[in-house]
Amino acid sequence: MGQGQDSADLRDTRWLPVILWLSFIFWMSTGMFSAHHTFPMVRLFMGFFFPHLAHGHVMPVHALVRKAAHVTEYFVLGLLLFRALGVGSVGPWQWRWSVLALLGVLVCALSDELHQWFVPSRTASMMDVGIDTAGGILAQIASALWYHYAYRRDGNLGGEGEEKGVTSWEQLL
């Protein structure tokens, strides 16, 4: 199989991780992961390390854990979207990949909150859309820094006919 065929194979499967991660996000938006159901888990964890912690002190930690989960979910989604858009491309990092990935994160965050609107034990929130989008922005910053670091380290991102360095996005992963 030639290099062109390898690149085509990668493009054929580049969206699979995105689809799987979106399924995970959808699952996390169900009633199973409502605040009512996640509080006992956080309380148990906190109680293990701080057995005398008052109920009122667990609540802010619980809120923080839930918001951190939003950022993390959409950070990963942003990276996966960036990767899917850049697979098979030769050359340096492109703004287009990040902008499209960020738009994808925003659309998914909005649809996630719309889904939660219809789940009785969940609450839709535009603040959560903002937090989700912040995770996507952080992912784009991380991808740009990663690409910049790889370029500076190897001195080549997409140089024609050069042996050394990274020549495409899939080599970074």
C-alpha positions, -999 to 999 in steps of 0.1 A, spaced: 0 0 0 14 34 -9 15 65 12 -15 80 -7 -36 49 3 -25 52 40 -36 88 40 -70 79 25 -74 52 51 -68 77 79 -93 101 64 -119 73 62 -117 67 100 -109 102 113 -145 109 124 -149 77 144 -133 90 176 -154 122 172 -186 101 169 -177 79 198 -169 109 220 -201 126 210 -219 95 221 -202 97 255 -212 133 258 -248 124 250 -247 96 276 -233 121 302 -263 143 295 -288 118 306 -305 117 340 -279 92 352 -254 121 355 -277 147 370 -266 167 400 -289 145 421 -270 114 410 -234 127 410 -235 144 444 -234 111 463 -203 100 443 -185 133 451 -196 132 487 -183 96 491 -149 106 475 -146 137 496 -157 118 527 -129 93 522 -102 120 523 -120 144 547 -143 123 569 -155 152 590 -164 175 561 -198 191 564 -224 186 538 -223 223 529 -186 221 521 -191 193 497 -217 212 476 -191 238 461 -167 210 454 -195 191 436 -203 222 415 -167 226 406 -163 189 396 -194 192 374 -181 223 356 -146 208 353 -163 178 336 -179 202 311 -145 218 303 -128 184 300 -155 168 278 -154 197 253 -116 200 255 -113 164 243 -140 171 216 -121 201 204 -89 181 200 -107 153 183 -124 177 159 -91 195 152 -75 161 145 -103 150 122 -102 182 102 -64 181 99 -58 144 91 -43 139 57 -32 175 55 5 182 48 19 215 61 18 237 91 -11 243 115 -40 262 99 -65 285 115 -93 269 95 -90 237 114 -93 255 147 -121 277 137 -141 248 123 -134 227 153 -145 255 176 -177 259 156 -183 222 159 -178 224 197 -203 253 199 -229 234 179 -225 203 200 -227 223 232 -259 240 221 -274 206 210 -263 191 244 -281 218 263 -312 214 241 -311 177 249 -309 185 286 -339 207 282 -360 176 276 -345 155 304 -366 161 336 -337 158 360 -314 181 340 -313 218 335 -303 235 303 -280 264 308 -264 289 284 -236 293 310 -228 256 304 -226 263 267 -200 290 275 -181 266 298 -182 240 271 -170 265 245 -141 275 268 -130 239 268 -130 239 230 -110 272 230 -85 257 254 -82 227 230 -75 249 201 -48 268 220 -33 235 231 -33 222 195 -16 254 182 10 252 209 16 215 202 20 221 165 43 251 172 64 230 196 67 201 171 77 226 144 104 242 166 116 208 178 119 191 144 124 222 122 100 208 96 62 205 94 54 197 58 87 204 41 87 188 6 111 159 2 128 164 36 137 133 57 136 150 91 107 163 110 70 159 111 53 160 77 17 157 86 -8 159 114 -12 122 118 25 118 126 20 141 156 -5 116 170 
